[in-house]
Amino acid sequence: TTITLLTGDCVAHPLLISLANLYMNTHSKSLTNSFVLTALLPVPKFVHKKKCMRGVLQDCLIHQCLDIILWSLKQAAEHGVMLSDPIRRSCYCFTTLTSYIVDTPKAMIV
């Protein structure tokens, strides 16, 4: 995803999250806004001589960014968090991240 041409043609991969308990026909409609843009992951250009090393560095950077961005979700899954339901009852919940969507060239190969 190209961010803007004014900052040197920067490119980033969007990280989208959604709720797992939505019906599939709701997820598939783009007008429902069921996915939320959580972050833009950087697309670095490493200058290492070996191509395989550049790939390893890119993967390490993406995983480090995901650890930072999803830290609060990981804490909620491990320790729990108080959430309220629609009728304002509080519940102690352990949220889990079941999946995430990526828009990277490597993901398109799979």
N, C-alpha and C positions, 0 to 999 in steps of 0.2 A: 504494500500500500504506500503510495507516494504521499508524503505529508504536505510539503509545499516546495515550490521551486525557488522561493526567496531565501531559503536557508541552505543552499548547496545541494538541492535534490536529495533530501533525506528520505530514507525508506524505513518502514517499521512493519512488524507483523502485529495485527490486532489480536488481543486476548479477550474473548467473549465468555461470559458466564450466564447461566440460566438456572431456573428451578427444575428439579428432576420430576416433580409431581404434576407437570402440565401435560395435557393430552397432545398426542403427536400432531393432530390437525391444527392445534394452536401454535405449536412450535414451527410448523412449516410455513405459516403465513407471515410475511415480512411486516405487515401493518400492525401486528399485535405487540411489537416491541418486546418480545419474550426474551431476547438476548440483550445483555448490557455490556457495553464496551468497558472493560475493567482497566486495561492498560495497553500501551503500545510497546511491544518488545523490540529492542534495537536489532538492526541488521548490520553487524560490524564488517569491516573490510580489513582483515589481518594481512600483513605483508610478509608472513613467514615463507621461506623457500619451498617447503614441502606442502603440497595441497592437502594431504591427510591431516597434517598438524593444524592447518587452518580450520578444518572441519571439527577437530577435537576442541579447539579454542572457542569456536562458535557455539558448539553444544554446551560447553561448560558455562559460557556467559548466559545462554538462554535459561539453563537450569538454575543458575544463581538468581537471575531476575525473577523466575517463577517462585523460588523460595522466598524472596523478599515480598513479592506482591501477595502471595497466598499465605503469608505467615499467620495472619489473624484467623483465617479459615482452618488452618492446621491446629491452632491453639483451641478453637472451639470444638474441633473434632476430638481432641485429646482430653481436654478438661471440662468441656461442656459450657453452655451459656444459657442464660435465662431469656426465653422468648415468649411473646404473648400471642394468643390465638385471636381470631376475629371478635370473640366476645370478651376479650380482655382478661382471660385466665392466663396466669404465668405458668410456664412449663420449663423444666430443666432439660435442654436438648443437646444432643451430640450430633452436630452437622457433619456430613461427609461430602467430599468432592468426588462425584462418581465419574465424571468425564469432563473434558474440555475440548474446545474446537481450536485448531491451529490452521493458519494459512501460510504454510511454508513450502518451499519446493520439495523438501524431503518427505513431507506428509503427503504430497500429491503422488509420489512414487508408490507409496504403500497403498 
